Amino acid sequence: MVRRQLDGQAHQEVSQWHWVTTLLVFWLPAQICLTVFCAFFRRHLRPVAQAAMSMLHMARLVQAELYLSQTHAPP
């Protein structure tokens, strides 16, 4: 609801917004996520775990956990 100052009448206004951006805005956070994931894989995992799993396998495990947490989230 919008109330006009001059006459004090309230009326409904509808507005539509369209956000336009470049693919750079999406690319930069993706690169940050990749960098954090690579640092996690190389610095946090023990050498035995790194030898047992490839980085792609670990990424798929992380992806599966994210999807699982979305589907089993409490209402």
N, C-alpha and C positions, 0 to 999 in steps of 0.2 A: 504494500500500500504506500502510496505517495500522497502527502498532504501539501497542497500548494500554499505558499505564504500569502499571496495576494487575496485570494477569496476563501481560504480555509477549507476548501472542498477536498475530499480524499477520493482517489481513484486508483485503479489497478493499472500498472504499466508492465509491459512485457519487453524484455530486451534479449537479444541473442548475441553471444560472443563467439568469435572464431579466433583461435590463437594460431598464428603463423610463425614458424620458426625454421631454422636451417637444420640439416641432419647433423651439424657439428654439435648442437646442444645435446643430442642423444649419444653421439659418438664419445664425447669426453667422459661422461659418467661410466660408459661401458669400458673405456680404457682404464679408469680408476679401479673398477671392479676386477678387471683382468690382472692389474698390477698387484692388488691386494691378495687375490687368489694365488698368483704365482709366488708371492712372498710367503704366504701361508704354507704352500706345498713344499717350498725349498727350505724354509727356516724352521717350521713348526713340526713337521713330520720327521720321525726317526728314519735313518737310512734304510732300515729293514722294511718299513712301510713304503718308502719311496721305491725300493726295488720290487716290491710285490705288486704295486699298482702304478699304472701310468697316470699322467696328469689328466688325460681324457676320462679315464675310469673314475678318478676322484671327482671331476667336474660333474659327471653323470650321477654319482652318489649324492652330491650336494643338491643337484637339481631334483632328484627323486625325493630328498628330504623336504625341500621347499614345497613341492607339489603335495606331498603327503600331509604336511602341516596345514595347507590350505583346505584340503578336503576333509580333514578331521578336526577342524577348528570348532570350538564350542560356539553355540548360537549367541 
